[in-house]
Amino acid sequence: MISQSAPIVPVLSGMNSHLRVGIKAKELGMTKVLVVYDAGVLNAGIVDPVIENLKASRIDVVTFGKVTPDPPDYQVDEGGKLANDEKVDGLIAIGGGSVLDCAKAINYLTANPSPINQWFFPAIPQGKPLPMIAIPTTAGTGSEGSFAAVITDSATGIKKAILDGNFCRYSLTVSDPLMYAGLPAKPSAYCAFDVLTHSIDSLFSAYDEPYSHMFAETAVRKVVKYLPRVIANGNDYEARQEIAFSATIAGNLLNTNMAGNTHCMGHNIGAVFHLPHGLAVALPLVSLMKLFYSKWRPERAKLVGECFGVHFSGTETVEEIGELTGNAIFKFYKDCGIETFSELELNEEDLEKAIDKMTDDIQTPTTYILMSRSDYVSVIEHMKTLR
């Protein structure tokens, strides 16, 4: 079944929904598009059917397939130049978060001068953006639903954000489970834990948007229910679709509540040790829940615990709520094959470098309570005990 909903970014979902991309591009007024992708999705055979569908709808196609993980600013500049030279009037992004972010940044340069690094936050772009369609091939980052993109500043090696509700906003997301079916179990689990951390962080955010609670709870419950099925059978299309939809609605949470302390920690652990983003943000979740989240908002911690199957009597102390919820998350974590912090055997000297940057992370202003360096050290020490 194919259905369409519009939480913030409209979502066209269902098996073979990617075959509607030409029709939808026409509806958005596109006549010549830049298709943005990476080598992985091209080699997986995902790109060509989309291009054929666009051409069948009499839409001219220009391709930009040079995107790499954590795309550097110079790739965006090259893509922007190509878009302008070819005078495209729309963008189609096929891939994971790096591709989707790169396409957003290219959109900046269709109406604003290069280089992209002059448009890092808090710079405000001018002009009118081109319409964009996202076809995600991983279910985790939520870039298809968020109004931000992360680009690597090649001069410093630091990931920086561009943020705008127009240029970074997809006109449509096409969520087709066929696009995710080839993703192995471990990367699928990492991506799903990114969904979990986006959702759980939003419940402990300084920005307390009431409607976001519904999205957060829905996303967590769906991941808990469907991720084990995806891990057991990568061709379980129903489960793939549910996880993909969860990623999109959790991405929308980034527009209201933003991410929180899991990302303050995960961004920097991941950057120093070159870990997959989903793994890096998953590592501190249990310890943060036990040591801080449950104490800040115990009722929200209970809600999270209930999503993971915990039954509370109503007589639990704040500490007991944190323990029960944290233990349930950790069991799920282990059942899904996620490595523990101790199993990774990370170098202590490099770990100190990561900790030094956590209090200045881009997500820090949106956290419910500002954590100190010593707070983050206490979380790290607790993470080391989890086995």
N, C-alpha and C positions, 0 to 999 in steps of 0.2 A: 504494500500500500504506500502511495506517495501522499504526503500531507505538507501543508505550508503553514507556518506560524510566524509571529513577529514580536518576540520579546523586546528587542531593540533593533537588532539586525534581522531582517527576514530570513527564514530558514526553509529551504526546500529539501525535504528529506525522503528517503526511501530507496529501495533497490532500483538501480538503473536511473536514478534521478539525474545523474551526470549527463544523460542523453537529452535533457531539457535545456542544457546550457546555451545552445544556439538560439532557441526560442526566447529564453530569458534575456540574453544579451541584446537581441533585437528589441525587446520590450523596453530595455534601458537606453535605447537609442544608439547602440554601438554599431558601427559599420566597419571599423578597422581596429583590431585589438592587439595589445602586447601580451603574449602569454609568458608568464614568469614561472620558472620551475628549476629543479636541480637535476644532477646526473642520476641520482637514485631513482626518482620517479620516472624519468625517461627510460632508464634501463628496465624498470619494472613493467613497462608497456602501458603506463597509465596516461601519458601525455597524448599519444597519437590519436586515440579514439575521441578525445575532447577536441583536438584540432580538426579532425574530420567532421565532427558534429557542427563546429562553428562554420566551417567552409560550406557544409550542406545548407546552412542558413544564409549563405551568400555574405558572410562576414570575412573580410580580409584578415590574415593572420601574420604577425611578426613575432618571432620567438626570442626569448632571452633565457638561456639555460645555464647561466654561469654562477648561480647562487650557491654559496657554501655555508656550512654551519656558522652561526653567529656572524652574519654577513658584515664585511667591513664597509666603511663609507665609500671607498673607491668603486666597489661593485654597484652601489646605488647610483653613484655619479654616472657610471657607464650605462646603466639601464635607463636613467633619466635622459641622457643624451640620445639614446636609440629611440626612445618614445617620442621625443621632440622632433628628431630628424625625420622619423616616419609619419609624423602627424597622426598618431593614433588617437582614438576618441574613447578608449576603454581599456581596462586592465583585467586579465584573468590570471589568478594565482593558483597553481596546483602544487601542493606540497605540505610540509610541516610548518612549524612556527617561523623558522628562518625565512622560508620562501614568502609566507604571508606578510611578515614584517618588511621584507625587502620591497615587495610590491607597494605597500603603503608608503614607504619612503620614496620610491620612484614617483608615486603620485604627487608628492610634494613638489618634485622638480619639474612637473608638467606645467606648473603655474608660478614657480618661484625659481630664482637663479641658483645654479650650483655654486659651491659644493654643499652636500647635505649637512656637513658638520656645522654649518652656520645656523641650522634649524633645530639643533638639539634643544630640548626643554631648558628654559622656559620661552624660547623664541616662538612667535606666533606667525604662522604662514598666512599669505595673502592670496587672493584670487579664488577661482572656482575649481574644485577637484574634478577629476574624471570619475565616471561610475566604475565600480570594481565588483568582480565576482570572485569569491573564495571557494576553492574546492579542496578542503583539508584532506590530507592523507595520513595524519596522525591525530589521535583523540586525546589532547592533553593541554596544550598551551592556551587554547581559547582565543588565539589571536584573531580568529574569524569573527569574534564577538566583541573584542575590546577596541578602545579608541587610542591605542598606544602601539608603538613598535620599538624594538631594541636593536640598535645598530652599533657595531664596534668602531670606536674611534681609532683608526690605524696609527695615529701619532702617539697614543698613550697605551693602546691595548685595552682600554676600559670600555665596557658596554655602557652606552648612553641611550636615553629615551627621546623619542619624538612623541608628542602628545597633542592630538587635535581631534575634535568630534566630527570633522568633515573629511579631511584628507586621510585620516586613519580609519574611517568607517566604511566597511564593506556594504555595498548596495544589496547584496544577496550572498548567503552562504548555501552552497549545495553540499548536503551531508549524505553521501552515498556509502553504505557499508561495503560495497565492492572496492572502494578506494582504500580501505583499511585491511582487507582480508589477508594480504601478504605479510603484514607486520608480525614478527615473531613474538612469542609469549613474553619474554623479558622486557623488550622495549614497550610492548603494550601495557605491561604492569607499571613501568616507570611513568608513562604518559598518564595513566589513570590516577596515579598518586599525585600528579600535578593538579588534576581535577579536584581531588580530595583536599589538597592544601589550599587551593584557591577558595574552595567552599568553606572549609573550617576556619581559615584565617578571617573570612568575611564576617563570621559570627563574633569575632573578637577584635573588630576594627574600631578605630576612633570614629569612623563614619557609620552610623547605625541606621541604614535605610530599611524601613520595615518590610517593604516588598521583597527585599533581597533575601530575607530569612527563608521564604518559601523556595526560592531558587536554590539556596544553599542546601537546605534539607533534602530537596528532591534530588539534587546532584549526588549527594553523599549516599542516599539510599540506593540509587541506581548503580553506583559504582560497587557498593557492597554486594548487591544482588547479582550483577552481571559480569563483573571482572573475573570471578572464578570460572564462569562459563567460557569467556574469551580465552583464558589461559588453557583450559581443557581442550578447546576446539576453536582454532583460529578462524574457521569457516562458519561459526555460529553467527549468522548475519543479523539475527534479531538482537543478540547480545552486543555485537559490534555497533549496531544502530543506537542502542540505548546509551552505550558509553560515549559515542560521538555526540549525541544530543546533550549529554551531561557536560561534556567539555565546552560546548557552545554556550550553554546557559551559565556555566561557571565563568566563562570568559566575560559575559555580561556583568558579572559581579565586580570585575576589575574596573568597570566604569563608574561604580557607585561606592563600593567599600574598599576597593583596592586589595592587594595582598598584604600579608603581615609578617610576623616574626619568622615563620618558616622560610620565607623568601629573603629576609634580611640575612639569615644564616646560610641558606642554600645557595643564594647568588654567589657568595664569597667562597664557600667551600667548593662549589662547583668550578668557579673560575680558577682557584689555586690548584686544584687536583684534577681538573679536566674531566669531571664526572658528568654523566647525563643529568640534565636539569631535573627531571622527575625524581631521580634517585637522590640528588642533593637536597631537594626541599623535603623529601620524605624522611630523611635521616633524623631531623630534630623534632618531628611531629609528636611522637610519644612523650618525650621528655618535656617539651613545652606544655603539653596538656597536663601532665602530672604536677609540674613545678609552678606553672604560671597561669595558663588559660583557665583551669578549673577554679583557681582562687580569684581571678578577675571577674568571671561571670559563671558561677556554678550552675545556674539553670541552663545556660547554653551548653556547658560541658555535659550535663545530663542529656540534653537533646542529641548531642553527638553520640553519646554512649548508647542511647536507644536506637539510633540508626545502625549501630554495630551489633545490636541484639542484646544489650544489657537491660536487665529488668531491675529497676530501683524500687525499694520498699518505701521510700520517702523519709526514712530516718537516717540516711547516710550523712556523715559530716562532709565538709568541703574536701578534706583530704581523701576520704573514701570515694567520693565522686570522681576525683582525679585519678585515683588508682584503678577503679573499675573501668572507667572509660579508656584510660591509657593502656591497660592490659588488653582490652578488647581490640583496640587499634593494632597493638603489637602482634596479637595472634593473627589478625587478618594480614598484616604486613609479612609475617613469616609464611603463612599459608600461600601467599602470592609469590614467594621466592625472592623477596627483596633482601638484599644484603644488609646486615647490621653494621653499625659504625665500627665495631671492634674487628669484624671480618675484613674490613677494607685495609686495616693496618696503615693508616695515614701517618706521614712523617710529622712529628710533633713541632719541629721548627717551622715548617710550612703552615701547620695548623694555626700557629700563633699569628702568622701573617693574615690568615683569613679572619681570625677573631678581631684583629685590629681594625678591620674595615666594616664590621657588622653594624656598629653604632652610626655610621655615616651612610648606610645603604639607602638607595633611592626610595625604598618602602618605609623607612623609619618614620616619616611624618604621619603616616596613616595607622600606625600601631596604637592599640588602645592605651597602653602605658609604655613610656619610653624605657627600654631596658638598658642597663649600664654594661660596660665591658665585663664586670664581675658577674653580672647576671648571665651573660652569654657563656662565660667560663663554667658556671654551675650547670648549665644545660649540657655543655660538651662533656663534662665529667659524668653526668648522669647517663648520657648516650653511651659512654664507654662501658657501662655496667649491663647494658641490654644484650642478652644472648638467647 
